[in-house]
Amino acid sequence: MRYQDFLTAKKRAIQDDGIDPGELHPSLFPHQVDVVRWACRRGRAAAFLDTGLGKTRIQLARADAMRLGGAARRV
């Protein structure tokens, strides 16, 4: 077995198992919308953003989208 084949065999395939968030609140900034859409599509994600970029608003929008999309009953 070649080393490249070994590395290829160990590579994990990441699958999106989330939801499409649909329409998000219009007060979100464009970067917040991008993060919420990405996190909802992934299903399981963490938003490590810098200070002042709206992590709380992102988490609230994501929780609301997951609840409305049927992916979570309680958030």
CORFEN-V598787 format. One record per pair of residues at least 12 apart in sequence whose C-alpha atoms are under 10 Angstrom apart, sorted by sequence separation. I is the first residue (numbers start at 0). J is the second residue. D is the distance in Angstrom with one decimal. If there is no record, write none. Layout:
i->{I I}
j->{J J}
d->{D D}
//
This chain:
i->{20 23 34 46 62 23 45 61 22 34 20 21 59 19 20 19 20 18 19 20 21 17 18 19 20 35 38 17 18 19 20 34 38 17 18 19 31 35 36 39 15 17 18 19 30 31 35 39 15 16 17 18 19 30 31 34 35 38 39 42 15 16 17 18 28 33 34 35 36 37 15 16 17 28 31 32 35 36 39 40 14 15 16 17 27 31 35 39 14 15 16 17 30 31 34 35 38 13 14 15 28 32 36 42 27 28 31 32 35 39 26 27 39 27 24 23 23 24 20 23 24 20 23 20 22 20 21 20 19 20 18 19 20 21 18 20 21 17 20 19 18 17 18 18 17}
j->{32 35 46 58 74 36 58 74 36 48 35 36 74 35 36 36 37 36 37 38 39 36 37 38 39 54 57 37 38 39 40 54 58 38 39 40 52 56 57 60 37 39 40 41 52 53 57 61 38 39 40 41 42 53 54 57 58 61 62 65 39 40 41 42 52 57 58 59 60 61 40 41 42 53 56 57 60 61 64 65 40 41 42 43 53 57 61 65 41 42 43 44 57 58 61 62 65 41 42 43 56 60 64 70 56 57 60 61 64 68 56 57 70 60 60 60 61 63 60 63 64 61 64 62 64 63 64 64 64 65 64 65 66 67 65 67 68 65 68 68 68 68 69 70 70}
d->{9.9 8.6 7.4 8.2 6.0 8.8 9.4 9.7 9.8 9.6 7.9 8.4 9.2 10.0 6.2 7.1 9.2 8.8 9.1 9.3 9.8 9.9 9.7 9.7 6.2 10.0 9.4 9.3 9.1 6.4 7.7 9.5 9.4 8.0 5.5 5.9 7.8 9.5 9.8 9.9 9.6 5.5 5.1 9.5 8.5 7.2 6.0 6.6 9.6 8.8 4.4 7.7 9.7 9.4 8.2 7.3 7.7 7.4 8.9 8.8 9.0 6.7 5.0 6.8 9.2 9.6 9.6 9.4 9.7 9.7 5.9 5.8 3.7 8.8 8.0 7.8 6.9 8.0 7.6 10.0 9.6 4.6 5.3 7.4 8.9 6.0 5.5 7.0 7.6 6.6 8.1 9.8 9.6 9.6 9.0 9.3 10.0 9.1 9.4 8.7 9.9 8.8 9.2 8.6 7.8 9.7 9.1 9.5 8.6 9.6 9.8 8.1 9.4 8.6 7.4 7.2 9.0 9.9 9.2 9.1 9.8 7.8 7.6 10.0 8.6 9.0 7.6 5.2 8.4 7.1 8.6 8.9 9.7 9.5 7.3 8.4 8.4 8.6 6.8 7.6 6.8 9.5 8.6 7.2 7.5}
//
